[in-house]
Amino acid sequence: MLVAYKKLSDEDCQLALSHHLTIVAALHDILQYLFAHSQLGSAQARLGSRSNSQLSADWGGISGIG
């Protein structure tokens, strides 16, 4: 990124990098939400799934926890 902005002044370069970091942080949050939702095992999270089945917590008893 520094090579792309080498003709900018220091203040402008700092501002541009700050904007890029804001955008990357937002994209990171969106991806984190998507991955967390997919790990829940929701049937509607899968593409093309039209199943109306409801999810329930099944911990498998005492031996399944931990």
Legacy VTK file of the C-alpha trace (Angstrom):
# vtk DataFile Version 3.0
C-alpha trace
ASCII
DATASET POLYDATA
POINTS 66 float
0.000 0.000 0.000
2.844 2.353 0.697
4.122 1.954 -2.858
0.674 2.811 -4.233
0.620 6.055 -2.240
4.264 7.050 -2.477
3.380 10.295 -4.299
1.000 11.439 -1.561
2.002 13.556 1.362
2.379 11.894 4.742
-0.975 13.204 5.981
-2.821 12.046 2.861
-1.123 8.656 2.991
-2.119 8.243 6.626
-5.724 9.170 5.809
-5.863 6.739 2.853
-4.438 3.898 4.937
-6.914 4.655 7.702
-9.804 4.395 5.228
-8.463 1.114 3.873
-8.179 -0.321 7.375
-11.774 0.678 8.105
-12.966 -1.133 4.974
-10.891 -4.245 5.706
-12.157 -4.343 9.307
-15.764 -4.206 8.090
-15.148 -7.018 5.586
-13.500 -9.065 8.328
-16.566 -8.637 10.554
-18.912 -9.704 7.752
-16.855 -12.825 7.031
-16.668 -13.630 10.723
-20.475 -13.480 11.015
-20.880 -15.692 7.935
-18.460 -18.322 9.209
-20.029 -18.304 12.669
-23.488 -18.766 11.137
-22.291 -21.625 8.958
-20.747 -23.370 11.961
-24.114 -23.325 13.735
-25.329 -25.918 11.245
-28.388 -23.978 10.191
-30.172 -25.704 7.319
-30.927 -22.336 5.740
-27.258 -21.373 5.797
-26.574 -23.915 3.059
-27.164 -22.776 -0.485
-30.160 -24.319 -2.179
-31.589 -25.800 0.997
-35.366 -25.473 1.266
-35.759 -27.638 4.341
-37.973 -26.205 7.073
-36.498 -28.391 9.781
-35.910 -26.712 13.122
-32.627 -26.972 14.956
-32.471 -28.249 18.485
-29.649 -28.445 20.965
-28.459 -32.030 21.261
-25.513 -32.224 23.607
-25.463 -36.021 23.683
-25.897 -36.302 27.436
-23.187 -35.939 30.031
-20.620 -37.785 27.943
-21.130 -35.397 24.999
-20.222 -32.251 26.945
-16.580 -31.261 26.996
LINES 1 67
66 0 1 2 3 4 5 6 7 8 9 10 11 12 13 14 15 16 17 18 19 20 21 22 23 24 25 26 27 28 29 30 31 32 33 34 35 36 37 38 39 40 41 42 43 44 45 46 47 48 49 50 51 52 53 54 55 56 57 58 59 60 61 62 63 64 65
